Amino acid sequence: MGSSSSREEVVAAFDALAATMSRLQELSFEALTTPERLALLEHCETARRRLPSIEHALINQLSEQASEEELGGRLPAALANRLRITRAEAGRRIDEAADLGPRRALTGEPLPPQLTATAAAQRDGHIGGVQVRVIRDFFRRLPAFVDIETQVKAEAHLARLATQYRPDQLAKLAERLMDCLHPDGDYTDEHRARRRGITLGNQDVDGMSRISGYLTPEARATLEAVWAKLAAPGMCNPAEESPCVDGTPSEEATQRDTRSESQRNHDGVLAGLRGLLASGDLGQHNGLPASIIVTTTLKDLEAAAGKALTGGGTLLPMSDVIRLARHAHHYLALFDGCKALALYHTKRLATPGQRIMLYAKERGCSAPGCDVPGYRCEVHHVREWATTQRTDIDQLTLACGAHHKLLDGGWTTRKNTRGDTEWVPPAHLDSSGSQGRPRTNTYFHPEKLLRDSNDEDEDEDEDEDEPG
């Protein structure tokens, strides 16, 4: 790829690409034969495979040259927002560009891609994204003791195989090659540390959540010891009036226990974690004792119906809230419409009461589009404390760490007449070229989307008159 292309050449080439795509979309293929249609599909696949090689150069240049202020955040988030893709996909593209895209040395001279043969095959349209993933996964697993010359030969061999076989076939061939280069496998502590992790999935419509991941041998041994006690038949059985959580369950309780092993494991983990929270040994988190913070309304609580929301973003059925209330200290958050009452003081740090009020009112990060729940957020002064010398609940909000840093890059915040926190982007991130339109986050407040649109428009008109 040349390094001296002018802006005009680049723009003209992309305009021509768009025009060609539009022309092809307008064509009818009724006059073609079956072999001709198959040949054209092969053309489409080749074009699809070549496109990432163009993206690699752009992504690497952004990674090397663009500042977080220009991007409006870190590169993965900027790509995800601009291209409307997930952050995981944005991270994958950045990593792939680092392996397959053009590079430069610290002194400025151009360097070939890390995976030279794979990059060339992709650039020519001979291999697709899944084949690339197989090869990159192979080298991610390849141990460091394999010498450079062998690595180069292995990469060229896999790139050649990728042009001849489907991804599933290539994966099997790559596994055979791995067996030759690393017959004993990779079972070091470092390898296990990289694989460890537990993922908690989203809540299903019935409120249940799927959990998945990998435990280290130590974590597994620990969990087995806990389950041996708390997940034994008859232990921690929620069906019992007084579940046995200590000592040994009676023979009668054991005989009455009809739970499956997986259900007993679940109840054992719940009992252990509940005991840990009740012990107070976890100390404080964000200025509050580590505990479950629940927000609900007096109406739903009295009716024993509906759902409550925790500071972690979990929806709890009211039956669970009432059951939890037997083991918890209580806090009362008062609201007048959507505005919090009282809780003002002159110190910079928010009080525990104010944090609880923010969990109830904001529920999570107030930055537009963010889904980080309240437990993982910081308290932010909408009006700078250095200016007001006040920490008032109606001028506080929640912001996750990443969005809190954006406020040093030109973003500003303010409260509108509804008590919502508005985030105003700097001018260079707004398409109009002027100070950006204020944005709010409705992720944690879906009920606000059901308001009458005319009322909302009137409120927005009033907000435009407020100072940024």
C-alpha angles and dihedrals in degrees: 000000000000119000099207102063113141124232088248092056092049094048092045092051093051091046089053090049091052091047092050091050091050091049092050091050090057095053126099118220098197093113094058128100125232094260090049092051091050090049091052091049086055088053089052092050092050091051091048091052094049097051096077090059087065092047093051093066093048093048094047091050091051090049092051102037113022120088124219089247091057091046096044091238139347118337098254092053092043093052092044092052097042097044095035093235131129120273088241090057091045090052091049092053092048092051092046091050090052090055100038106024131087116276139195130218121235087261091055104251117133119258130199119251119276091245098039101174093044091050091051092050091049092047090054091049095243097123133037137217097275093052088049090052091052092053094045091049089051092057092042088060096039109107121241094242092073105102123243095248091055091046091053092049092047092050093049090047093051092045089053092048090049090062090056106038141051117255093256091052091045090053091057092047090049090052090053090051090049090054089056095048098038109020095164094055127225111284102148125136088250091056092048091048090056093050097046118107145117123219124199110205128216120280115268121224089273092053095253120133130207118228124200141159145096129293125208115238089256093051091048092050090049093049092048090055091050092047092048087064108027099031097048116121109281095019124118092353109171089201090068120089089227108019117211109244099158134040121005123322118240121258089247092054090049092051092048093052107106097166122125120243092257090051091051089049090053093049091046093054091047092051092048094050093044089052090049092053092047092050094066090222092123092070120201134339119197091344096311132094108263102265145126110277114200129190122200141140127260089235094057092042093053091046092046087223139107128037137289129212126231127212088254093058098256120143110225124197111237090245089063091047091054091047091049091049090070090066103035144081112239134229126189120216113193122205133186101206100309097332120097118232124232123328099129128148141155102239119101098233118072116248122241088253091054091049090053090049090052091050087054098043106032098026091192145352110336095210111116113269095004119135100187107131125232097262090065098045136094127226112255128196107227088202109041113259089221088065102040102027084212135111102200122170093230090058097047130090140166123258130175118234095259095050093042088062091053089069088071090057101061102285117128134192135212140166119247127211091273092057093251121138113244121203114207116199122217117263096256091062094052120085092222092061092233133094104309126254112263115255132199132198116244096171093101094036108053090155089070090064088065094061120112107277093221091057090050093049090052091051091049091052089054091048092056089066093056118097116258 
